[in-house]
Amino acid sequence: MEYDEFALLRENALELGLPWRGPPRVERRSVPTAGGRRVSALVWDEAPARIVLLHGGAQNAHTWDGVALALGLPLVAIDLPGHGHSDWRPDHVYDPRALADDVAPAVRALAPAAELVCGMSLGGLTAVALASRHPELVRRLAVVDVTPGTDHAKAEPIIAFVSGPESFESFDAILERTLRFNPTRWGASL
């Protein structure tokens, strides 16, 4: 069976209560960046992108599928380097400034006139760095779930969580791990 990374879009739409009018126009593209690496992105619609979306750490461009389906606008959701289909950095430096410099060629190529860059968590910090280092690419900026002053020590629980097992024997096992690392989640009282 061939892998179809867009196979769950219908399910995503229905789960969100969105009408399903058939598969949207979305395709994966990649753009060269420094050192011969590639940054990959999902390009939604054929019209010029109005929005650029940057996901959080340990996520990928598909994090934004529900948002893209709900908005129905031409946009680009980028896989940060070392995430999704984007190449890893050989130096393993994934701070927001380095990521912004890697993302800039993708924004320039795929969404040069975007009205908004929106980033979540690590993507939010990357978006702020992009606005600082490449201001011509960021007309408006929105950040989601970004905490000022985050450092390695504060991020340690998240790093420990995403560094855990790649698979689980059951849904209950992953739910238990999730609640252990974040006791304020809705299911913590279950």
GULO-209467 format. One record per atom (N, C-alpha, C): residue in three letters; x, y, z. Coordinates in steps of 0.05 Angstrom, whole numbers, plus 32768, in hexadecimal, padded with zeros to 4 digits. Example, Ala and Ser with C-alpha at 12.3 -4.5 7.8 and 13.67 -1.06 7.14 Angstrom:
! GULO-209467
ALA81087F8E809C ALA80F67FA6809C ALA81087FBE809C SER81017FD3808E SER81117FEB808F SER81028001809D 
! end
This chain:
! GULO-209467
MET80117FE88000 MET800080008000 MET801280198000 GLU800C802B7FEE GLU801B80447FEC GLU801380588002 TYR80268066800D TYR802180798022 TYR801480928016 ASP7FFE809B8022 ASP7FF180B3801A ASP7FEF80C68032 GLU800080D98033 GLU800180EB804B GLU7FE980FC804E PHE7FD780FD8039 PHE7FBF810D803B PHE7FA680FC803F ALA7FAA80E38045 ALA7F9380D08048 ALA7F8080D7805F LEU7F8A80E58073 LEU7F7980EA808A LEU7F6B8106808A LEU7F6E81158074 LEU7F6381308073 LEU7F44812F8076 ARG7F38811C8069 ARG7F1A811A806B ARG7F1281158088 GLU7F2081028095 GLU7F1B80FC80B1 GLU7F20811580C2 ASN7F35812380BD ASN7F3B813C80CC ASN7F24815080C9 ALA7F1B815480B1 ALA7F05816780AC ALA7EEC815F80BB LEU7EE4814680B9 LEU7ECC813C80C6 LEU7ECE813E80E4 GLU7EE6813880EF GLU7EEA8139810C GLU7EE681568116 LEU7EED81698105 LEU7EEB8186810C LEU7ECF81918105 GLY7EBE818080FA GLY7EA3818A80F2 GLY7EA3819B80D9 LEU7EB8819880C8 LEU7EBA81A780B0 LEU7EAD81978099 PRO7EA081A48087 PRO7E9481968070 PRO7EAB818B805E TRP7EA781738054 TRP7EBB81678042 TRP7EB1816A8025 ARG7EC081798016 ARG7EB9817E7FFA ARG7ECC81707FE7 GLY7EDA815D7FF1 GLY7EEE814F7FE2 GLY7F0A81587FEA PRO7F1E81497FE0 PRO7F3A814F7FE8 PRO7F42816C7FE0 PRO7F4E817A7FF2 PRO7F5881957FEB PRO7F7181937FD9 ARG7F7781A97FCD ARG7F9081AB7FBD ARG7FA781B07FD1 VAL7FB5819B7FD6 VAL7FCD819D7FE8 VAL7FE2818B7FDD GLU7FFB81957FDD GLU801181857FD4 GLU802A818A7FE4 ARG803B81777FE4 ARG8055817A7FF2 ARG806981857FDE ARG8077819A7FE8 ARG808D81A57FD8 ARG80A581A87FEA SER80BD81A97FDE SER80D581AE7FEE SER80E681C37FE1 VAL80F581D27FF1 VAL810581E87FE9 VAL812281E47FF3 PRO813681E97FE2 PRO815181E67FEC PRO815881FD8000 THR816981F58013 THR817382098026 THR819182058028 ALA819D8211803B ALA81BB8211803D ALA81C681F4803F GLY81DD81F18033 GLY81EB81D78035 GLY81DE81C08026 GLY81CC81C78013 GLY81C081B28003 GLY81A981A38010 ARG81A181AD8028 ARG818A81A18036 ARG817081AB8029 ARG815A819E8031 ARG814081A68026 ARG812C81AA803D VAL811C81BE803A VAL810681C4804C VAL80EC81BD803D SER80DB81AD804A SER80C381A3803D SER80AB81B28048 ALA809681B38038 ALA807E81C28040 ALA806581B68032 LEU804F81BB803F LEU803581B58032 LEU802A81CF8027 VAL802481CF800D VAL801A81E78000 VAL7FFC81E17FFB TRP7FEB81F18007 TRP7FCE81EF8005 TRP7FC482037FF1 ASP7FB881F97FDB ASP7FAC82097FC6 ASP7FC282117FB2 GLU7FB882197F9B GLU7FCA82227F85 GLU7FCF82407F86 ALA7FBD824F7F93 ALA7FC0826C7F94 ALA7FD782737FA6 PRO7FE2828B7FA3 PRO7FF882947FB5 PRO7FF082917FD3 ALA800282867FE2 ALA7FFD82817FFE ALA7FF9829C800D ARG7FE5829C801E ARG7FDF82B3802F ARG7FEB82B0804B ILE7FF082978053 ILE7FF88291806F ILE800F827D806E VAL802282808080 VAL8037826C8084 VAL8034826280A1 LEU8034824780A4 LEU8030823B80BE LEU8049822B80C6 LEU8052822F80DE LEU806A822180E9 LEU806282118102 HIS806681F78101 HIS805D81E58117 HIS807081E7812F GLY806881D98144 GLY807981D7815C GLY808D81C0815B GLY809D81BE8170 GLY80B181A98171 GLY80A5818E8172 ALA80B2817A8166 ALA80A9815F8164 ALA808F815C8155 GLN8088816F8144 GLN8070816E8134 GLN807881718117 ASN806581758105 ASN806B817980E9 ASN8055818A80DC ALA8057818F80C2 ALA804581A180B5 ALA8028819780B7 HIS8024817D80B9 HIS8008817380BB HIS7FFB817B80D6 THR800A818680E9 THR7FFE81918101 THR7FE881A680FA TRP7FEC81B380E3 TRP7FDA81C980DB TRP7FC481C080C8 ASP7FC181A680C3 ASP7FAD819D80AF ASP7F9081A780B6 GLY7F8881A480CF GLY7F6E81AD80D7 GLY7F6A81CB80D3 VAL7F7F81DB80D9 VAL7F7D81F880D5 VAL7F7B81FE80B7 ALA7F8B81F080A7 ALA7F8A81F5808A ALA7F6F81EE807F LEU7F6481D88088 LEU7F4981CF807E LEU7F3481E48087 ALA7F3581ED80A0 ALA7F21820080AA ALA7F23821B809C LEU7F3B82248097 LEU7F3E823F808B LEU7F37823E806D GLY7F3F8229805F GLY7F3A82278043 GLY7F49823C8033 LEU7F5F8246803D LEU7F6F825B802F LEU7F89824F8024 PRO7F94825B8010 PRO7FAE82528007 PRO7FC38258801C LEU7FD282438024 LEU7FE682468039 LEU7FFC82328035 VAL801182368045 VAL802882238045 VAL802D821B8061 ALA802E82028067 ALA803681F78081 ALA805181EA807D ILE806581F4808B ILE808181EB8087 ILE808981D7809D ASP809781C28094 ASP80A581B080A7 ASP80BF81BD80AF LEU80C281C380C8 LEU80DB81CE80D2 LEU80F281BA80CC PRO810A81C480C9 PRO812181B180C5 PRO8122819D80DC GLY8127818480D4 GLY8128816E80E8 GLY810D816480EF HIS80F8816D80E2 HIS80DC816580E7 HIS80CF815D80CD GLY80BB814B80CF GLY80AC814380B7 GLY80BE813B80A0 HIS80BA81468089 HIS80C9813F8071 HIS80E18151806C SER80E68164807E SER80FE8176807A SER811781688084 ASP812D816F8077 ASP81478163807E ASP8150816B809A TRP815F815A80A6 TRP816C816080C0 TRP8183817280BB ARG818A818280CF ARG81A2819380CE ARG81B9818280D7 PRO81CF818280C7 PRO81E6817280CF PRO81F3817B80E9 ASP81F0819480F0 ASP81FB819E8109 ASP81E8819A8121 HIS81D08191811C HIS81BB818B8130 HIS81B481A48140 VAL81B781BB8134 VAL81AF81D58141 VAL819381DB8138 TYR818181DB814B TYR816581DF8145 TYR815A81F78156 ASP816A820B815A ASP816082228168 ASP815082338154 PRO813F8244815E PRO812D8254814C PRO813C82658137 ARG8153826F813E ARG81628280812B ARG816B826F8113 ALA817682588119 ALA817F82468104 ALA8168823C80F3 LEU815282358101 LEU813A822C80F2 LEU812F824280E1 ALA812F825B80EB ALA8125827180DB ALA8135827580C1 ASP814F827280C3 ASP8160827580AB ASP815A825E8097 ASP8154824680A1 ASP814D82308090 ASP813182338084 VAL811F823E8093 VAL81038241808A VAL810182588075 ALA8111826C8078 ALA810F82848067 ALA810F827D8049 PRO8120826C803E PRO811F82668022 PRO81048259801A ALA80F88249802C ALA80DF823C8026 ALA80C882518025 VAL80C982648038 VAL80B582798037 VAL80B8828A801E ARG80D182918018 ARG80D782A18001 ARG80CD82937FE7 ALA80D182797FE5 ALA80C9826A7FCD ALA80AB82647FCB LEU809F825D7FE2 LEU808482527FE2 LEU806F82667FEB ALA8077827B7FF9 ALA8063828E8004 ALA806F82AA8006 PRO807A82B57FF1 PRO808982CE7FF3 PRO807882E67FFB ALA805E82E57FF5 ALA804C82FB7FFB ALA803882F48011 ALA803E82E08021 ALA802B82D88037 ALA802582F08049 GLU800C82F28051 GLU800383078062 GLU800A8302807F LEU800E82E88086 LEU801182E180A2 LEU802482C980A4 VAL803582CA80B8 VAL804482B280C1 VAL803B82AC80DD CYS8032829380E1 CYS8028828A80FA CYS803882728103 GLY80438273811B GLY8052825D8126 GLY804982558141 MET804B823B8147 MET804382308161 MET805B8225816F SER805F822C8188 SER807482218199 SER808F8225818C LEU809E82108185 LEU80B882148178 LEU80B48223815E GLY809E821E8150 GLY8098822C8137 GLY8092824A813C GLY808782508153 GLY8082826C815B GLY809C827A8160 LEU80AE826D816E LEU80C982798173 LEU80D8827D8158 THR80D582698147 THR80E1826B812C THR80D58282811C ALA80BB8285811E ALA80AD829B8110 ALA80B782B6811A VAL80BB82B98134 VAL80C682D28140 VAL80E282D78135 ALA80F282C28134 ALA810E82C58129 ALA810D82CB810B LEU80FA82BF80FD LEU80F782C580E0 LEU80F082E280DD ALA80DE82ED80ED ALA80D7830980EB ALA80EF831B80F1 SER810083138103 SER81178323810A SER812D832180F4 ARG8132830980EA ARG8148830480D8 ARG8141830880BB HIS8127830580B4 HIS811E83078098 HIS810483178098 PRO8104833080A1 PRO80EB833F80A5 PRO80DB8343808B GLU80E783418074 GLU80D88344805B GLU80C5832D8056 LEU80C983178065 LEU80B882FF8061 LEU80A082FE8075 VAL80A083108089 VAL808C830F809E VAL807D832A809F ARG8066832B8093 ARG805683438093 ARG8046834580AD ARG803B832E80B6 ARG802D832C80D0 ARG8036831380DD LEU8036831380F7 LEU804082FC8107 LEU802C82F4811C ALA802782DA811E ALA801682D08133 ALA802682B98140 VAL802682B8815A VAL803382A28169 VAL801F8295817B VAL8022827B817D VAL8010826A818D VAL8020825A81A0 ASP8019825A81BA ASP8026824881CD ASP8044824D81CF VAL804C826681D1 VAL8068826D81D4 VAL806C827A81EF THR807F827081FE THR8084827A8219 THR809F82898218 PRO809F82A3821F PRO80B982B18220 PRO80CC82A48235 GLY80E582A5822F GLY80F9829B8241 GLY80FB827D8243 THR80F1826E8230 THR80F482518231 THR8111824A822C ASP811B8238823D ASP8136822E8239 ASP8135820F823B HIS814D82048238 HIS814E81E68238 HIS814281DA8251 ALA814881E68268 ALA813D81DB8281 ALA811F81DB8282 LYS811381F18279 LYS80F681F38279 LYS80E981E08264 ALA80F881DA824F ALA80ED81C9823A ALA80F281AB823F GLU810181A58255 GLU8109818A825B GLU80F28176825B PRO80DB817C8268 PRO80C581698268 PRO80BA8162824C ILE80B98177823B ILE80B08172821F ILE80C481618210 ILE80DE81678214 ILE80F381588207 ILE80F2813B8210 ALA80EE8136822A ALA80EC811B8234 ALA80D4810C8229 PHE80BE811B8226 PHE80A5810E821C PHE80A9810681FF VAL80B3811881EE VAL80B6811181D1 VAL80CD80FE81CC SER80DF80FB81DF SER80F580E981DC SER80EE80CC81E5 GLY80D580C981EC GLY80CC80AE81F6 GLY80C8809A81E0 PRO80BA808581E5 PRO80B6807081D1 PRO80A9807A81B8 GLU80AF806D81A1 GLU80A380748188 GLU808880678184 SER808380518193 SER806A80438190 SER8061803A81AC PHE8048803481AE PHE803C802B81C8 PHE802B801381C3 GLU8028800381D8 GLU80187FEA81D5 GLU7FFA7FEF81D3 SER7FF2800781DD SER7FD5800D81DD SER7FD2802B81DF PHE7FB9803481D9 PHE7FB2805081DD PHE7FB5805881FA ASP7FAC8046820C ASP7FAE804C8229 ASP7FCB80518232 ALA7FDE80438226 ALA7FFA8047822D ALA800480628225 ILE7FFD806C820D ILE800680878205 ILE7FF7809C8215 LEU7FDD8097821B LEU7FCE80AA822B LEU7FDB80AC8247 GLU7FE280968253 GLU7FEF8096826E GLU800880A6826D ARG801980A28258 ARG803280B18256 ARG802D80CF8252 THR801980D68242 THR801280F2823D THR800A80FF8257 LEU7FF980F28267 LEU7FEF80FE8280 LEU800680FF8295 ARG801880EC8294 ARG802F80ED82A7 ARG8040810682A1 PHE8044810C8288 PHE805581238281 PHE8046813E8282 ASN802C813D8282 ASN801C81558283 ASN800381518293 PRO8005815282AD PRO7FEF814B82BF PRO7FD8815F82BD THR7FDB817582AF THR7FC5818882AD THR7FB381828294 ARG7FBA816E8284 ARG7FAA8167826D ARG7F8E815F8276 TRP7F7A81618264 TRP7F5E815C826A TRP7F5A81408275 GLY7F69812C826D GLY7F6481118276 GLY7F72810A8291 ALA7F7F811D829D ALA7F8F811882B5 ALA7F7D810D82CC SER7F64811582CB SER7F52810D82E1 SER7F4480F282DB LEU7F4980E782C3 LEU7F3B80CE82BC LEU7F4680B782CC 
! end
